[in-house]
């Protein structure tokens, strides 16, 4: 049965504070990492099963709790001004859409490999817009719901999105979680603006080629990851406990992307793997876990032509350990710390076209599956497509031990990517 949505006109949910955002907070100047962040959205959708105590006024309750959450996280209700690279904190609100879909939740759960259908539950912008945050609440015929969220990357990274969702969920349950964690947007005070222009990444595409991209999903259960770890440590370079599931899956995907590039070009290029590293609780000076904004650096492997899984795992693991160690030795508010972080990102932007650049952003360990809005914890969490070619998004599976990987590819490259996968080695 074809999936059909019936959407209500969108509305805007504003902070519930009786007085508007004070004048001294009206203009939130984004930080240097925010400035560099690509002009894309950070999207995700959470699916919840039917709840026997489901309140028919759940949507109204959700709106009210969102109003309260936005009091503390007020920049989310503002508008991005590209000319000045600021968030106009005018309390215009978060776009909120209610929808119904003519299928049951189990239809999505049974066909979750069809990533494209999942994206229909996320409120992507259809034209250029300065709205920072959009929300779509979709109800299934069975009573289950999907909560799709899309936030502007200029202000929000994956950690910030997760913090927002969990704070909102706690508020919707009637708890005052925000009073405990005190999340706030501090990226601009940690890494002050430097007047850097928005820079396109090597993989970013324009609107005319966006239709040429698709997303491929790969699932790695605990057993597969254990087999990957055993295979990787055969090189005797690593201790088994020092190889994280993120590094193993990242290297596996990197190997497949190298093979695709080799096949489509007819020759083997050097390749670099870039991995996003959250700076929260990682630098010599403390950056709180619930800090909001873009607070990350990038780890780059050395250019390589290695095609074996073991060699690529060695390269990526060594690179991450070195970069994390480098970050841990510097204070974010020192010139050295600022330079190290910014250079790690600029290296990504300035990668020469002669090199095959692949990227991984790990959302593992971010507690998306803890976001209980009163309906129980999500039964499925899916990141939406970010239109950056050869970008892989990793997220924990529902049990927490496996990894779900979502890779953005050109449609024409999908057959070569599937051919390059050697999943049987790890699922045997």
HELIX and SHEET records of a PDB file:
HELIX    1   1 UNK A   23  UNK A   25  5                                   3    
HELIX    2   2 UNK A   32  UNK A   36  1                                   5    
HELIX    3   3 UNK A   58  UNK A   72  1                                  15    
HELIX    4   4 UNK A   74  UNK A   77  5                                   4    
HELIX    5   5 UNK A  105  UNK A  110  1                                   6    
HELIX    6   6 UNK A  115  UNK A  118  1                                   4    
HELIX    7   7 UNK A  119  UNK A  121  5                                   3    
HELIX    8   8 UNK A  158  UNK A  172  1                                  15    
HELIX    9   9 UNK A  177  UNK A  181  1                                   5    
HELIX   10  10 UNK A  187  UNK A  190  1                                   4    
HELIX   11  11 UNK A  210  UNK A  212  5                                   3    
HELIX   12  12 UNK A  222  UNK A  232  1                                  11    
HELIX   13  13 UNK A  233  UNK A  235  5                                   3    
HELIX   14  14 UNK A  240  UNK A  242  5                                   3    
HELIX   15  15 UNK A  245  UNK A  265  1                                  21    
HELIX   16  16 UNK A  309  UNK A  328  1                                  20    
HELIX   17  17 UNK A  335  UNK A  349  1                                  15    
HELIX   18  18 UNK A  368  UNK A  370  5                                   3    
HELIX   19  19 UNK A  411  UNK A  413  5                                   3    
HELIX   20  20 UNK A  414  UNK A  420  1                                   7    
HELIX   21  21 UNK A  424  UNK A  427  1                                   4    
SHEET    1   A 3 UNK A   5  UNK A   7  0                                        
SHEET    2   A 3 UNK A  94  UNK A 101 -1                                        
SHEET    3   A 3 UNK A  11  UNK A  13 -1                                        
SHEET    1   B 6 UNK A   5  UNK A   7  0                                        
SHEET    2   B 6 UNK A  94  UNK A 101 -1                                        
SHEET    3   B 6 UNK A 133  UNK A 139  1                                        
SHEET    4   B 6 UNK A 145  UNK A 152 -1                                        
SHEET    5   B 6 UNK A  41  UNK A  48 -1                                        
SHEET    6   B 6 UNK A 380  UNK A 383 -1                                        
SHEET    1   C 3 UNK A  27  UNK A  29  0                                        
SHEET    2   C 3 UNK A  86  UNK A  88 -1                                        
SHEET    3   C 3 UNK A  79  UNK A  81 -1                                        
SHEET    1   D 2 UNK A 184  UNK A 185  0                                        
SHEET    2   D 2 UNK A 291  UNK A 292  1                                        
SHEET    1   E 6 UNK A 213  UNK A 220  0                                        
SHEET    2   E 6 UNK A 403  UNK A 410 -1                                        
SHEET    3   E 6 UNK A 391  UNK A 396 -1                                        
SHEET    4   E 6 UNK A 356  UNK A 362  1                                        
SHEET    5   E 6 UNK A 271  UNK A 278  1                                        
SHEET    6   E 6 UNK A 296  UNK A 300 -1                                        
END                                                                             
